[in-house]
Amino acid sequence: MDIAQHVTELIYSHMLRSHILKMPLLNTQLLESHRELRLAHLALSVMTMGYVWQEGEDDTVKMLPRNLAIPYCEVSQRLGLPPILTHADAVLANWRKRDPQGLFDMENLELLVTLPGGDSVRGFFMVTLLVELAAVPAIKSIPLVINGVQCGDAETVTRALEEFSQAIQGMTDALKLMHVYVKPEVFYGIMRIYLSGWKDNSSMPAGLVYEGVQAEPMEYSGGSAAQSSLLHCFDELLGVKHEAKSGAFLTRMRNYMPPSHKRLIQDISLQPSLRRFVQQQACEPLTAAFQLCVTKLLALRSYHINVVSRFITVPAARARQLRNQGNISQEETVSRAPTALEEKGTGGSGIMSFLKTVRDRTRTSLI
């Protein structure tokens, strides 16, 4: 924890790798509760991201040292999470309230551990957490919808879907805070590399060897909003069917979620079709409620594309322009960004075509 809480300073002083190499090999058996394991996974994850990317994309490492790799893989195995920083770590398990009795809002939340990027890192993880929080009523309404469909109760389903669509609107509203709390040039030029993985990343084509765990290198994708369980649940409920390539990426991202989340998504997918129920009932308020859910989900995905454009596409174009002019200026934060990720999300997806395909497939769920 001592190293994990000083990762940023140690990266800036180029001392993180040497501190980690001096670390004792810790025994993970003393970690008992789920919370302890999640905290350990978070701490070991930020240390790993810092260790790998301390010197940028030009001086990466081929091997994670055993005193970090062994406990990290043990904790990962016990949690059913991969040994890399995931959305479940950086967002879901990385906050506390300053005042325990206070509100769950930006003013009262702080990160447990951080990475380079200053206030924008806090902003990025906290706004994402508030999007998750806004989704709570939608998640809670899913069992009501499923039970209503099974009992043929159109009225219950209609009410639950109205709650569901309001929550999706709340998620879009929360996402708008990204523009307030995160600077695009800092996100693109400083933060993104520390969220990147060693799969589909040309600066680490062979992956990473976890010393003392196995001799062959392992490949893991970096953090991605596709690792959030929320939209996977929504797609299964509303019957959104993705095309082959983006569908395969989304399915692979489920291996980066807590196993209970993955099981929930699978359980929802096995239920009778809500869309078919709505069509068969031919009940106007029910159809309207269903259509509004799909419309709100469409709007959320369109807004996310707008955010990604501002935080990735525009800074990437600026970085390319500076590079082509031979002007690698220290004043311009964007020029410090890794070139390997220019057209990609940190999860390795070709970002804009992926997001637009996913959004367009959402539209086909409308009745």
C-alpha positions in Angstrom: 0.0 0.0 0.0 2.9 2.3 0.7 4.2 2.0 -2.8 0.7 2.0 -4.4 -0.2 5.3 -2.7 2.9 6.9 -4.1 2.9 5.5 -7.6 2.6 8.9 -9.3 5.5 10.5 -7.5 7.7 7.4 -8.0 6.9 7.4 -11.8 7.9 11.0 -12.1 11.1 10.5 -10.2 11.8 7.3 -12.4 12.1 5.3 -9.1 9.0 3.1 -9.2 10.7 0.1 -10.9 13.6 0.2 -8.4 11.2 0.4 -5.4 9.2 -2.5 -6.6 12.3 -4.6 -7.3 13.3 -4.1 -3.6 9.9 -5.2 -2.3 9.6 -8.4 -0.2 7.5 -11.3 -1.7 4.3 -10.9 0.3 2.0 -13.8 1.3 -1.5 -13.3 0.0 -3.0 -16.0 2.3 -3.6 -13.4 5.1 -6.1 -11.5 2.9 -9.4 -13.0 3.9 -12.4 -10.8 3.0 -13.6 -9.8 -0.5 -12.9 -6.2 0.3 -9.3 -6.9 1.3 -8.8 -8.9 -1.9 -10.3 -6.1 -4.1 -8.1 -3.5 -2.4 -5.1 -5.7 -2.9 -6.0 -6.2 -6.6 -6.4 -2.4 -7.0 -3.0 -1.6 -5.4 -1.1 -4.3 -7.3 -2.8 -3.2 -10.5 -1.7 0.5 -10.3 1.8 -0.7 -9.4 1.9 -3.0 -12.4 0.7 -0.2 -14.8 3.3 2.1 -13.4 6.0 -0.5 -13.6 5.3 -1.4 -17.2 4.8 2.2 -18.5 7.2 4.2 -16.2 9.4 5.2 -19.2 6.6 5.5 -21.8 6.2 3.3 -24.9 9.8 3.3 -26.0 11.2 1.6 -22.9 8.7 -1.0 -21.8 9.6 -4.1 -19.9 9.3 -7.7 -21.0 8.8 -9.1 -17.5 6.9 -8.3 -14.3 9.2 -9.2 -11.3 8.2 -12.2 -9.2 7.6 -10.2 -6.0 4.9 -8.3 -7.8 3.7 -11.0 -10.3 3.2 -13.9 -7.9 0.9 -12.1 -5.3 -0.8 -10.3 -8.1 -1.7 -13.5 -10.0 -2.8 -15.2 -6.7 -5.1 -12.4 -5.8 -6.4 -12.3 -9.4 -7.2 -16.0 -9.3 -9.1 -15.8 -6.0 -11.2 -12.9 -7.4 -11.7 -14.3 -10.9 -10.2 -11.1 -12.3 -7.2 -10.9 -14.8 -3.9 -9.6 -13.5 -4.2 -6.1 -15.1 -6.0 -2.9 -14.1 -9.7 -3.2 -15.0 -12.8 -1.0 -14.7 -13.7 -3.0 -11.6 -10.5 -1.8 -10.0 -9.9 1.8 -11.1 -13.6 2.8 -10.9 -15.7 0.4 -8.8 -13.1 -0.3 -6.0 -11.2 3.0 -6.0 -13.2 5.5 -4.0 -14.1 6.6 -0.5 -16.2 9.3 1.0 -14.4 12.1 2.7 -17.3 12.5 5.1 -18.8 9.0 5.5 -22.2 10.5 6.3 -22.0 12.9 3.4 -23.3 12.8 -0.2 -22.1 10.5 -2.9 -21.0 13.3 -5.2 -17.8 14.8 -6.7 -17.2 17.1 -3.7 -17.3 14.3 -1.2 -15.4 11.5 -3.1 -11.7 10.8 -3.3 -9.6 8.1 -5.0 -7.8 5.5 -2.9 -4.9 5.3 -5.4 -4.1 7.3 -8.5 -1.9 7.5 -11.6 -0.2 10.4 -13.4 -2.6 13.1 -14.7 -3.5 15.1 -11.5 -7.1 16.2 -11.1 -8.1 14.8 -14.5 -7.4 11.3 -13.2 -9.7 11.8 -10.3 -12.2 13.4 -12.6 -12.1 10.6 -15.1 -12.5 7.8 -12.5 -15.1 9.6 -10.4 -17.3 10.8 -13.2 -17.3 7.2 -14.5 -18.3 6.0 -11.0 -21.2 8.6 -11.0 -22.4 7.1 -14.3 -22.4 3.7 -12.6 -24.3 5.1 -9.6 -26.9 6.7 -11.9 -27.5 3.3 -13.4 -28.5 1.7 -10.1 -32.3 2.1 -10.5 -32.0 0.6 -14.0 -30.2 -2.5 -12.7 -32.8 -2.8 -9.9 -35.7 -2.7 -12.4 -34.3 -5.6 -14.5 -35.7 -8.4 -12.2 -39.1 -6.6 -12.2 -39.1 -6.5 -16.0 -38.1 -10.2 -16.2 -40.7 -11.3 -13.6 -43.4 -9.2 -15.3 -42.7 -10.8 -18.7 -42.8 -14.3 -17.1 -46.2 -13.5 -15.5 -47.6 -11.7 -18.5 -48.0 -8.5 -16.5 -47.8 -5.7 -19.0 -48.4 -3.0 -16.4 -45.6 -4.0 -14.1 -43.2 -4.2 -17.1 -44.3 -0.8 -18.3 -43.6 0.8 -14.9 -40.2 -0.9 -14.6 -39.2 0.2 -18.1 -40.2 3.8 -17.3 -37.8 3.7 -14.3 -35.2 2.1 -16.5 -35.3 4.8 -19.2 -35.1 7.6 -16.6 -31.9 5.9 -15.1 -30.3 5.8 -18.6 -31.0 9.6 -19.0 -29.4 10.0 -15.5 -26.3 8.2 -16.8 -26.0 10.5 -19.8 -26.4 13.5 -17.5 -23.6 12.2 -15.3 -21.3 11.6 -18.3 -21.6 15.3 -19.2 -19.5 16.0 -16.1 -16.5 14.6 -18.0 -16.2 17.9 -19.8 -16.0 19.7 -16.4 -13.5 17.5 -14.6 -11.2 16.1 -17.2 -8.9 18.0 -19.6 -8.7 16.3 -23.0 -5.0 17.0 -23.5 -4.1 15.5 -20.1 -6.3 12.4 -20.7 -4.8 11.8 -24.1 -1.2 12.9 -23.5 -0.6 11.6 -20.0 -3.3 9.3 -18.6 -4.1 6.9 -21.4 -0.8 5.1 -21.5 -1.3 4.0 -17.9 -4.6 2.4 -18.8 -3.2 0.5 -21.7 -2.6 -3.2 -21.8 -0.3 -5.7 -23.5 -2.7 -7.2 -26.1 -3.3 -5.6 -29.5 -0.7 -3.0 -28.5 2.2 -2.6 -31.0 4.5 -1.3 -28.3 4.3 -4.6 -26.5 3.7 -7.1 -29.3 4.8 -10.2 -27.3 2.8 -9.5 -24.1 4.3 -9.6 -20.6 5.9 -12.4 -18.7 4.7 -12.7 -15.1 7.9 -14.0 -13.5 7.4 -17.0 -11.2 3.9 -17.7 -12.6 4.6 -19.0 -16.1 7.5 -18.7 -18.6 5.4 -17.7 -21.6 4.3 -14.1 -22.0 0.6 -13.4 -21.3 -1.6 -10.9 -23.1 -4.3 -8.8 -21.5 -6.3 -5.8 -22.8 -6.1 -2.4 -21.1 -9.0 -0.7 -19.4 -12.2 -0.1 -21.4 -15.7 1.2 -20.7 -16.7 -2.1 -22.4 -15.6 -3.7 -19.1 -18.5 -2.1 -17.3 -21.3 -4.6 -16.8 -24.1 -2.0 -17.2 -24.5 -1.8 -21.0 -24.0 -5.5 -21.4 -27.0 -6.0 -19.1 -29.1 -3.4 -20.9 -28.3 -4.9 -24.3 -29.3 -8.4 -23.2 -32.6 -7.1 -21.7 -33.5 -4.9 -24.7 -32.4 -7.6 -27.2 -29.6 -5.6 -28.9 -27.7 -7.9 -31.1 -24.1 -6.8 -32.1 -22.4 -7.6 -35.3 -19.7 -10.3 -35.3 -16.5 -8.3 -34.7 -17.7 -5.8 -32.1 -19.8 -8.5 -30.5 -16.7 -10.7 -30.1 -14.8 -7.8 -28.5 -17.7 -7.1 -26.1 -17.9 -10.8 -25.2 -14.2 -10.9 -24.5 -14.5 -7.9 -22.2 -16.8 -9.9 -19.9 -13.7 -11.9 -18.8 -12.4 -8.6 -17.3 -15.5 -8.3 -15.0 -16.1 -9.7 -11.5 -17.5 -13.3 -12.1 -20.8 -12.4 -10.4 -21.3 -9.5 -12.9 -20.6 -11.9 -15.8 -23.1 -14.4 -14.5 -25.8 -11.7 -14.1 -25.4 -10.8 -17.8 -25.6 -14.4 -18.8 -28.7 -14.9 -16.6 -30.4 -11.9 -18.2 -29.6 -13.3 -21.7 -31.3 -16.6 -20.9 -34.7 -15.0 -20.1 -37.7 -14.9 -22.4 -37.4 -12.1 -25.0 -38.7 -8.7 -23.6 -38.9 -7.3 -27.2 -41.1 -10.2 -28.3 -43.3 -9.8 -25.3 -43.8 -6.1 -26.1 -44.7 -7.0 -29.7 -47.1 -9.7 -28.7 -48.9 -7.6 -26.0 -49.5 -4.8 -28.6 -50.2 -2.5 -25.6 -49.5 1.2 -26.4 -48.0 2.4 -23.0 -45.8 -0.8 -22.9 -44.5 -0.3 -26.5 -43.9 3.4 -25.8 -41.9 2.6 -22.6 -39.8 0.0 -24.5 -39.1 2.4 -27.4 -38.1 5.1 -24.9 -35.5 2.7 -23.3 -33.9 2.0 -26.6 -34.0 5.6 -27.6 -32.3 6.7 -24.3 -29.7 3.9 -24.8 -29.1 5.2 -28.3 -28.7 8.7 -27.0 -26.2 7.6 -24.3 -24.1 5.8 -26.9 -24.2 8.8 -29.2 -23.1 11.1 -26.4 -20.3 8.7 -25.5 -19.1 9.0 -29.1 -19.1 12.7 -28.8 -17.0 12.4 -25.6 -14.5 10.0 -27.2 -14.2 12.4 -30.2 -13.2 15.3 -27.9 -10.9 13.2 -25.6 -9.2 11.0 -28.2 -9.9 11.8 -31.9 -9.2 15.5 -31.7 -6.1 15.3 -29.5 -4.8 12.4 -31.7 -5.1 14.6 -34.8 -3.3 17.4 -33.0 -0.5 15.0 -31.9 -0.1 13.8 -35.5 0.0 17.3 -36.9 2.7 18.3 -34.4 4.7 15.1 -35.3 4.4 15.7 -39.0 5.7 19.3 -38.5 8.6 17.8 -36.6 7.4 19.9 -33.7 7.5 17.6 -30.6 6.9 20.5 -28.2 7.1 20.0 -24.5 4.5 22.7 -24.0 1.9 20.7 -25.8 0.8 17.9 -23.6 -0.8 15.9 -26.4 2.6 15.3 -28.1 3.6 13.2 -25.2 1.0 10.6 -26.0 2.0 7.1 -27.2 1.6 6.6 -31.0 0.6 2.9 -30.6 -2.8 3.9 -29.4 -3.6 6.7 -31.8 -6.6 5.0 -33.5 -7.5 2.7 -30.7 -9.2 2.6 -27.3 -7.0 1.5 -24.3 -8.9 -1.8 -24.6 -7.4 -2.2 -28.0 -10.6 -1.7 -30.1 -10.5 0.4 -33.3 -12.4 3.0 -31.4 -14.6 5.1 -33.6 -15.8 2.4 -36.0 -16.4 0.1 -33.0 -18.5 2.7 -31.1 -20.5 3.7 -34.2 -21.3 0.0 -35.1 -22.4 -0.7 -31.6 -24.7 2.4 -31.6 -26.1 1.6 -35.0 -26.9 -2.0 -33.9 -28.8 -0.5 -30.9 -31.1 1.3 -33.3 -32.2 -2.0 -34.8 -33.9 -3.0 -31.5 -36.5 -0.4 -32.0 -40.0 -1.8 -32.7 
